[in-house]
């Protein structure tokens, strides 16, 4: 068993070896049940379980709550079902923090609010960092961020306020996806 730490949560992870579609449906239902605890309706949750859930793929969830579009996507593990399992644990843990009043609902919402063009923004961010469009290593991204910050910071001779703002914006977008 492997322990995965994401968004500050330690999750015990063991890869799914069989019954991928059935397990994916269980994880989807777990997510819907967890979101229901804070008042999200089943019809306001979108999780696509197209085809074979053991395929190599990221998983994503979109849901609507209090007039907000919320989104989370994960490509940490190899298969769709394993990524969906981790998403179900993250969402469940985050909602428990809200219910136990350890995290304000507004903070929960802020962590997951995304624009519909988030994929375009992530592609632009990777391009800004001169990385491949499928690059997922947050350590490399952080290293590249520090390198660019040294040259773009407004206090440096080569600094540029607008480019430094872009740098921070792009870094934030990728951190939301990968950290």
N, C-alpha and C positions, 0 to 999 in steps of 0.2 A: 504494500500500500504506500502511496506517495501522498505527502502533504503539500497542497497547493495554497499559496498565499496570494490573494487578490483582493483589492479594495480593503485591505486590512483584515480580511477574514481568512482563517486557516480552515481549509476544506480537505477532508480525507478523501482521496481519489483512488479509485481502482478502475482501470479501463473496462468498458463493457465488452464482453466476449461473445454474447449470443442474444437473441431476441431483441435486436436493435430497435425495430419499429415499436414493439410493445413497450420497451423501456422509455423510448422517446415520448410516447403517448403518456406514460406515467409522469414523466418530468414536466411535460406540458400541463397536465392536470394539477400537479403540485404548484406550479407557478400561478395558474389561474386561481387556485384555492388561496394561496398566500396573498395575492393581490386583492382578492375578495375581502380579506380581513380589514382592508383600509377603505373599502367601498367601491373598488373597481368592478364593473360589471363584466361578466364573461364575454359578452359581445364586443367589449372594448379592448380585448386582448387579441393580438395577431401573432401566431407562431406557426409558420409553415412547416409541415411535416411531409414534404413532397418526396416520393420515391423511397429508396432504401436509406434508412437513417444511419447505417454503418458506413456510409460513403465519407470520403475525405472532404470535409467542408466546415466552414464556420457555422455558428448558430446565431440567430438573432430573435429578438422579441420587440414588438412595438405595442404600446398600450396608451390609452387616453384616460386622463384623470384630471378633474378640476380645470378643464379647458387647456390642458397641456398635452403635447405629444411627447411621450417618453420612449426611449429606445436604448437597447443595450445589445451589443454584438460581441461575440467571443470567438477567437480562432486560436486559442492557446493549445488545444489538443488536436489530434489528428482527425478524429471523426465528429460528425454532426452530433451524434447522441452524447458523446463525452463532453462536448462543449455545452450542450443543452443541460446536462447534469450540473455542471459548474454554475451556469446561469441560474438554475433553479435554487441552488444553495445560496448564491449571492443575494438574489431577490428575497428569498425566505429570511435570511439573516438580517438584511436591511429592514425588512418590514417588522421583524421582531424588535429591532432597536426602536423603531417608531412607536410600536404598541407599548413598549416598556418605558416610553418617554425618555429614552437615552439619546434619541436623535429627533430633532424637530421635523415635522412633515415637510416643511419648506426646504430643509437641507436635503432630504431624501429626493424631492422633486428636482432640485438643482443638479444633483448628481446624474440624473438620467434624462433631462430635457435635451433633445437634439432636434436640429432642423432636418427637413426631409432631404436636403442636399448634402448630408453628412459624408457620404462616400466621395463626392467631388471634393469636399474640403480636405478629406484625408489624403486623397491623391495629390492635391496641390501642396499639402504639407510635406509629403514625402519628396515631391519634386523640389521644394524649397531647400530641403536638407540634402538634396542630390542622392536620394536613395531609390532603390527599385520600388515599384508600385506595390509589391507584396511583402516588403520588409516588415518584420514583426519584432525584432530584437530591441527592446526598450533601452538596454544598456548602450547599444551603439547610437541610438537616437539621442540619449542624454549626453554622450560624449561629443557628438556632432553639435548639439545645442551649446555646450560649453565652449567649444572651439569658435563657433560663430558669434557667441555673446562677447568674447574677448575682442573681436574686431568691430562688431556692430554697436557696442554699448556707446551711448551718447558722450560719455566722459573720455572715450578713447579718440586719438587723432583721426582714425578712420571711421569713427562712429556716425551713425545715421539714426535719428529718432524713429522715423517711419519704418525703416527696415528692422530695427530692434523691436518695435511693436509687432510687426509681422512674425518675427522669430518667436516671440513669446506666445502669440496666438496659435501658430502652427504647432509649437511644442505642446501646448495645452490640449489641442485636438488629438494629438497622437497619444498623450498620456491618458486621456479619458478612454481611449480604445484599448490600450495595452497594459495599463497599471491598475 
